[in-house]
Amino acid sequence: MIFAVAASVIIVAAIATWAAVYRHDNLQVARSVVVDLRNRSMTRGAEPLPVEPPLEIARYVSHFDIYLPLGSSDGSYDIRLSTLQGEPLFTANGEAKVEQGITKLTVDLSLSSARPGRYALQIRKVGAEWTSFPLQIR
């Protein structure tokens, strides 16, 4: 009887450890994401967001590799996450570089305090108008 109880305790401990490690590994993977905007419609300024499926990202993401829309140039860019009413919640900036024909903007922006829901991902070259993309945070 004692051996059965001890075996049960060991099995429960092993399952709990596996679950904690598995969850931790998945969070580590989710911290970095590629956001591909190359074929997305661009909406400038106060125009309504395009009617296309929102980009989906986990709220644990903190590092973004953003492939900017075709024709985007390299240089300094601002990025922000805003409510659908246009209120900025998170901001960051970064340097975009053209690599193999893709304009790539790398930004560190922690969304861990964001609530799941719909937002607008807004990007602009420094000094230009904001371009908006629909975004769903899971």
N, C-alpha and C positions, 0 to 999 in steps of 0.2 A: 504494500500500500504506500509506504514512504517513497519507494522508487517511482511509482506512478505519479505522485504529487511532484516530486523533484523533476521528473521528465517533463511534466506539464509546465512547470515554472520556466524551465530552460527553453522549451518551445515558444512560449509566449514572449520571453525576453528576446529570443532570436528574431521573431516576427516583428516585434516593435523596433528593434535595431535596424532591420532591413528596411522597414517603412520609413524611418527617419533618414537613413542614408539615401534611399531612393528619392524622397521628396527634396532633400538638399541638393542632390545631383541635378534634378530637373530644374530647380530654381537657378542653379548656376548656369545651365544652358540657356535659360530664358532671359538672362540678364543682358544679353547682346542680341540684336536683331537687325536684319537687313530690311529696309523699307524701300521697295522698288516703285518709283514714281515715273519711270520712263514713258509709260503708255497711259498715264492718267490725264484727265482733263484738268485744266487749270482754271481756277476762279479767283479773280483779283478783287481786292478791296472789300466793299460791303455787299458784293453780289452773293446770292444764295449758293450754298454748297451744291456741287454737281450731283445729279441723280445717278450715282453709281455705287456699287457696294463699298462700304467703308473699309479702310485698312483695319486690320485687327492685330492688336498686340496685347501682351500680358502687362499688368501694372508693375511687375517686378523688373521690367526692362530699365536699364540705366545707361546702355551704350547703343547708339544708333549709327549704322552705316546707311546713309540715305543716297539712293541713286536718283539724282535730280532729273526732271523732265528733259526730254531730248532738246538740244539747242541751248541748254544752260551753260553758262561760262564758269570758269574757275574764279576763285576769290573769296572774300569774306561774306558769310551769310548769317542771318539771325533766324532762329527757330523759336516757335512758341506753341504751347498747347492752350487752346481757348475753349470756353464754353460755347455752345451753339449761338448764344446771344453776343459773342464777341469779347467776353471778359477774359483777359489773359490770366492763366493760372501758373504756368511754368515757362521759363525762358532760358535760352542758351544761345551760344554762337560758336561758329567753327569755320574752318577753311576748307573750301571745296577744291578738289584737284581732278583734272581729267586724266583717267587711267584707262588705257585700251578703249578709247572712244566713249567711256562712261564718266559723267561728272559725278564724283562721289564726295559727299559731305559727311564727315565723321563728327559726331556730337555726343557728349556725355550729358545726360539729362535724366535724373531719377524721377520716376513716376510712382514710387512706392506709396505715396500718400494720396494718390488720385483714387477716386471712387470708380468702380466699374460703371460704364455708360458711354454715351455718344459725346464726341468732342470734335473740334476742328484742329487739325495739324496745320500750322501756318508757317510759311517759309518765305524769306525775301533776301535778295542780295542787298547788302548794306546800302541804304539810300533809295531803294526801289519800293514798289508797292508790295503788300503781302499777297501771297498766293495761298489759297485754302484747299485742304483735302479732308473729306470726312474720315473720322477715326473712331473706332470702337475699342475701348479698353475693357479687357476681361478681368 
